[in-house]
Amino acid sequence: MDAFELLAVWLNSRKIQQQSAHTLSAYARDVTDFLHFCQRKKLDLNQIEASDLREYLSEKVEYQKLASSSLQRMLSSIRQFMQWVEQQDYIVQNPSKDFQLKRQPRALPGLLDVETILQILEQPAPEKPVEQQLWLRDKAMLELLYSSGLRLAELQALRVHDLDFERLLLRVTGKGDKTRVVPFGEKAKTSLQQWFKVYAIWVGHVIRATDPIFISQRGGALTPRQIENRVKAQAQRAGVNADLHPHLLRHCFASHLLSSSGDLRGIQEMLGHSNLNTTQIYTHLDFEHLAQSYDRAHPRAQK
């Protein structure tokens, strides 16, 4: 099979693993573009070297003025495709495995784009059973952090009785022992239900209402440090070159929700901020979105 046929097989395997159409479209776009570059350079997959990746990404910066976040996403898509090709024994070595962007334009602080978040959340499960179980737990944590904007301490303190699967609501105890109720999404619900099946196997009994939601294989509640390490590990496994931590997911939750809704007061309530001024720190990440809206809508914006 040629490179484009391999890409089609890989995308189909990801589709079978129920990755979203949005993520598959991003993968297809990024890898197809790179394969066209290789075609122009008359490079087979086995001939690709790190220098070729560097040249490709340099072209993206020079001619398309792509930002660091876009370059990282493209590199991550290519890296995952090349990793799969290597696993299928179509290539001898994978030059993308250890390739890093040496010089990155400074991105907006503390924010990953939606595509990057989806790449982490929708990565395929590992093949080994034990790693699969750990992934189901970690995915449930990631989904809740991003779906509900929880603090690390809030996630760590959750108990089974805090979940309302019927109404998709979560009772959270925040700073100063203040309790708030926040929504969570269907994706988070599905991930939690899958995790609870593993949970029951690990503890060997029916899950109790007072049990912590996230536990280790030994049955004890995960510590904050363990949660941080698992979040970082899953970002790395997805091929995302970012220092992912729980607060960053909370930051992304607020920024992405603000971009699509504009409801600063509602976000304040979900984050558990007593003062709206605290919530307004997230608006500094939305300047690009606001500028685009201005250019489209304001009568004096056009030249």
N, C-alpha and C positions, 0 to 999 in steps of 0.2 A: 504494500500500500504506500501511496505517496503521502506527503505531509498533510495535505488537505483532507484526504480520506481518513487519516489517523485522527485529525481534529474532529471530524464528523462522528467517529466512533466514540471518542472521549466525551464529546458533548452529549451523545445519546446515553452514555453510562451515567453522566451527571443528572440527566433528566430522569432516568430510572430511579436514582437516589433522591428524587423529588426536590431538586433544587428549583428555585423560583425562575420564572421566565425572564425576569429582570436580570438576575445574576447570569443566567445562561447567555443572554444577549450580550452582556458585558464581556464575558469570556470569549464568545465568538468574535466580537468586534476586535478585541485586543489581540488575540492570537492570530486571527486572519490577517490583520495588518502586519504583524511581525513576519508571518510566512510569505507575504507578498514582498517584503523587504529581502528575505532570504532568496526568493525566486529571482529578484533583480540582480542579486549578488551571485547567483548560481551556486547557492550553498545547499547541500543536503543537510538533514538534521544531524547526521553524524559529523559533519564538518564544522558545525557552529562552535565558535570559541567565545570567551568572555569579551574579547575585543570587538566582536560583531555585535554583541548586546550593547556594548558601550556606544558604538557607532550609531546603532538604531535609536537609542534613547537620546543621543546628542542631536540627531536630526529632528526629533520631536520637540526638543527645546528650541532649536534654531529656527525651524520653519513653522511650527504650530504654537510656539510660546506656551507649551504646557507647564502647568504648575507642578510642584513636587508631589502633591497628593495624587495627581493623575498619573505621573510617571511611576510612582510606587504601585498603584493599582495595576497598571499595564505590566510591570515587571512581575508582580505577584501572579497574574493570569498566566503569563508565559512560563513562570517557574512551576506552577502546578501542572500545566500541560506537559512540560518537559519531564517532570518527575514521573508522570504516568507513562510517558513513552519509554522512559528508562526502565520502569518496572515491568513493562511488557517486552523488554529485551529488543526493542527496535534501535536503540542507540547504546553505545558502549559507555559513554560518559556524559554527564549532564553539566554543562558549563554554567547554567543558571543557579545551581544549588548553592554555591558560596559567593555568588556575585552580589555586590552591594553598590549602590550609588555613592560614589565618592564625594560628590559635591551636590548638595540639595538646596534649592532655594528655600528660604525660611517660610514655612506655611503659617497660617493663622494658628496661634497657640491653642493647644488642648482641644483639637477637633479633628475627627475623622469623617470623611464623607459617607453617605448612606451606602454606596456600593461597597466600600471597604468593610463596614459593619456587617453587611449581608454576607460578604465573603467569609467572615469569621463564623457567623451564626449558621450558615448553610453549607459549611464544608462537610464532605462525606465522613461517615463514622469510620473509625479504625477497623481493621480486619480481625485483630486479636480480641477474643471475648472479654478479657479483663479490661483492656483499653476501651472497648466499646462501652462497658458499664461506666467507667470513669467519664467518658465523653457525654453520656446521657445525663449524668449529674452536672457536669460542667456546663453543658448546653442549657440546662434549666436555670443555672445561676446566671449565665450570660443573658438569657432571654429576659429574666426578671430585672436585672440591672438596667438593661436598655429599654425594656417595655414600661417600667414604672419609675425609673430615675432614682433608685434606692441608694442610700449611703452604704458603705461597706459594713458598718456596725449594724445597720438596720437589717441588711440581708442576713448577717451572721446570727442575729437574734430571733429570726422568724421561727415560729412554731406552726405545726400542722393546722391548729385551730384558727390561725390567722388567715387562712385561705377560704375564699367563697367561690367555688368553681361555678356555681349556678349563675351568679351575677358578675363573675369575673372581677371581683374586688379583693383587695388585700389590706388587712389592718396592719399598720406600721407604727412602731414606737420609735420616735425620733429623739432629737436633742431635748434635754429637759424633761424626759419621760412624756412628751406630748404625743398623743395618739392621733393619727390621721388615717383616712381610708382612701386608697388610690386604685385606679383601674389597672388591669393587665390584659394583654392581648390573647387572642386565640392561639398564636404560636407558642406563647409562654405556657398556656394551659396544656397544650399537647405535650410540650417538653416536660412539664411537671408530672403529668400522668405517666409518661414513659419512665421517668426517673423513679417514681414511687414503686413501680414494678421491680426495679433493681433494688431499691431500698428494702422492700420486704424480704428479698432473698438475703441481703446482707445481715439484717437484724434477726431473721429467722422467726418473726412473729408478726401479728397484725399491727400495723402502724397505729400508734396512739395519738390522740389529739394534742397532747402536750409535748410530743417529740419534736426535736429540732428538725427543720426541713432538710438541711444540708449536713450530711455526716461523712465521716471517713469510712473506709472498709472495716475498721475495727468497731464502728458503731457510735463513736463519740462525735459531738458537734465539731465541725470544722472551725479552726482558729482563723482570725483575720489574715494572718500571714499565709496560711494554706490556701485561702480563697484567692489572695493576690497572686500567688505563684501559679495556681491553676489557670487563672485568667490570662496571665502572660504566656503560659505554655500553649494554650489553645490558639492565641493570636499567632505565635510562632509556627504552630503546626499548619495553620491556614496560609502560611507564606507571607504574612503581613509584617512589614518591617516598621513596627511602631511599638512604643513602650506602653502597651495597653494595661490599664489598671481600672479598678472599679469606679473611681471618681471620674475618669475620662469617659466611661460609658454613661455616667450620670450627666456629664457635661454635654455629650452628644445627644442624649435624650432631650434635654432642654433646648438645645440649639436647633435640632431638626424639627422639633414640635413647634418652636417659635416660627421657624421659616414657613411652615405649612399652615399654621393656624393664626399666628399673630396675637394669640391670647395670653398676654403676659401675666394677667391676674390668675388665670386658671393654672398656669405653669407654677406660679408662686405657691398655690395651694398643694399641688402635687409634690413639689419639692420639699414642702414643710418649712418654707421661709416665713418668719414672722414679719419681716419687713420687705416691702416690694423693692426697695433699693438693692437688697442682696440679690434678688432675681435679675435685676437689670444688668448684672455683670455679663449675662449671657447674650445680651443684645450686641455687644461689640463684635461678636463673631458673625453677625448677620448683615454686615455692611454691604457685602457684595450682592446679596440677595436684594437688599433695599435699593441699591444702585441700579440693578437690572429692572426692578419694578418701576423706578423713577423714569428710566430711559424709555420704557414702554408706554407709560401712562401720562406723564406730566406734559402739558401743552407747550412748555418752554424748554423741554429737554432736548428736542431735536434741533439739529443745526439747519 
